[in-house]
Structures are given as structure tokens and as C-alpha cells.
Amino acid sequence: MTDAAPSALKVGSLGERGFGHVETWVFDLDNTLYPAECDLFAQIDHRMGAFIAETLGLSLDDAHALRRQYYFEHGTTLAGLIRLHDVKPHDFLDYVHDIDLDVVDPSPELGAAIEALPGRKLVFTNGCRKHAERVTTKLGVRDLFEDIFDIHALEYVNPKPSREGFDRFVAAHGIDSRRAAIFDDLPHNLETAHALGMTTIWIDCRAMGRPEHVAHEDWAELPDHIHHRTEALAPFVAAIGASLAEEAEGRKAVDGARNPQ
């Protein structure tokens, strides 16, 4: 398992959990493609609480308590609202994702790094496609992704980290999980990815202090299902691309020496 430093990256065989085998690159959206410091979830959480309060006739405090409860019990707040209150998913998603993206800056560095990766690139999110398209467009990376697999495609009640959700995603895109790498800020999502044979990269957002992140702050070492860790996506991805390019050039040089013209 490697940390954030590019020099620590391993690019090698599948058994070494490097990146030389990867054909498909999978990116989570929120707090992964954009920095957690943007804190879009503060806006989303506020709107989720307001939606629940209005829909279920609760106080705002009780609504936020229920939001957190359903998140931990059902994987997403929406899944709990659908299962227990028959909430219409489009109503909820359209409302909670109607947020201000001024805090998200375009990232040419991230775009160049993702573009340099060899193979397919996909977004896999528990959010909705409309939100993902807005965010990736603001970042300047939308056109780099083959597809966005969202909560609608997961039929709302099969979000990450459920095995069924991952199986749907893998089947929909014909992915060889053993030749895929996934970037995500939530370690429990990476448990399922690891079980499928994916190479996992944890975007460590513990500094933000959100409950789903600080639960892991007392780790003495990373668990086996996390193969790499970084706090900064763009330089980490750039280091992967540079290492892969260097390795490819090395293979060309060896092949040229073996087969001189």
C-alpha cells in the first residue's frame, strides 16, 4: 500500500497492486474529483434536511438526524426515504442537487492528468447524472469520461458499497474488475471494489471532519482493501500517468534493442 507521495507509486504487475495492468479507471464524484475543501456537501446536506423536514413534517433538527440515520442504515439517505416513505427519487435528487458551484474551480491539472491515463475512464457515483455533469463540466473534465453511472442506473436502492450496485456497474460497461482501478473518498466503498479484484485508491478527506471520514482517523495502518492513499487527486493521477509513460518508453527501448532495424 502506498501513500500520497508520487515517488511511492508502484507501477508493475497485478500482484504488486501497481497500475501497469489497468485498462479502466473509475472515479467517484463527490469529494473525489473535486477537493473536499469545496464542501459542496454542506449545501447538499442543508437541502436534504430541508426536503425531509418539509416532506415528513419534521423539525429541521429531527430531519437532519433522520438524514444521518438513513445514510448509515441504507447506504444513502435517498434509499431510506424510498424504502420507508415512498419518496419519489427525482423530486429528492432535483431538489438536493440544486446547489451553487461557484466554489468549484476549473482544474486543467486534473484534466491533463486524467487524459494521460491509458484506457477507459468512467464516473461511478451515488449522486445523479445531472449533478455529475454540472460538476465535471465546471472542472473542465466532462469530455474525458466515457460515461457516468449514477444512482438512477443503480435503481436508487442499490448504491455503493452494495455488491449488487458494483455488479450492475461492472456488467453495464463490460469491465474486467481485475484490470480496473477505482478512486473513492469512502473506504467502505473500496471494500467491495477490493473484493471484486479492483486496485483501490483512497482519497483521504479526514481533515474535513465529516462523520463518514473521521470514523477512520484512528487507523494505525491502512487496511488490506486500500492499496493506495492520497490527499490530492490531481498530482497522484499525474504521477501514475508519468510512471506508466516512463515504463512504456522503457519497454520500447528494450524491444528496439532486441529487434534492431
Buried (B, 14 or more C-beta within 10 A) or exposed (E): BBBBEBEEBBBBEBEEBBBBBBEBBBBBBBBBBBBBEBBBBEBBBBBBBBBBBEBBEBEEEBBBBBBBEBBEEBBBBBBBBBBEEEBEBEEBBBBBBEBEBEBBEEBEBBBBBBEBBEBBBBBBBBBBBBBBBBBBBBBBBBEBBEBBBBBBBBBBBBBBBBEEBBBBBBEEBEBEBEBBBBBBBBBBBBBBBBEBEBBBBBBBBBEBEBEBBEBBEEEEEBEEBBBBBBBBBBBBBBBBBBBBBEBEEEEEEEEEEEEEE
